[in-house]
Amino acid sequence: MDRPKRRLSGALAALVGAGMASLAAAQPVEHEVRGSGVLTTARGPVAVTGVTYVSRDEPRRNSFSVTTAMGTVTFSGGEAAWRDATHAQAPIDSVLRLTREGFSDDPASGACDFEISADATYLKTVTCRATTGGGDYALRFEAAG
């Protein structure tokens, strides 16, 4: 009687393992990067000291977020096109804003150009430009070190 239980347990373990691997593969990749930069909106330029980069596989999305005293601005869009092993451009189709006044997800057009290290372990620079119905947004950022 133990044999069928072991086989079932083995099959169940394999199924759960495959499901966990699939779930792990679908999890977004998130990196918080410290450095210096400037976010420019209709209210003017604001210094930033960090960027959060998130990449999802399904659906394929990339985003760059910065937080200031006025709130968080996220440039979000589709899959990045790589020019070479360290330079890419991601299209931007949305600018999300989270402030004390509330949340908005504004349709946008634009792009984020970014550079990663040669060993693909960290983000080095990012420059974003986006236009929404409410105005233009720009981000320039360089990682520390």
Secondary structure, 3 states (H helix, E strand, C coil): CHHHHHHHHHHHHHHHHHHHHHHHHHCCEEEEEEEEEEEEECCEEEEEEEEEEEEECCCCEEEEEEEECCEEEEEEECCCEECCCCEEEEEEEEEEEEECCEEEEEEEEEEEEEEECCCCCCEEEEEEEEEECCEEEEEEEEECC
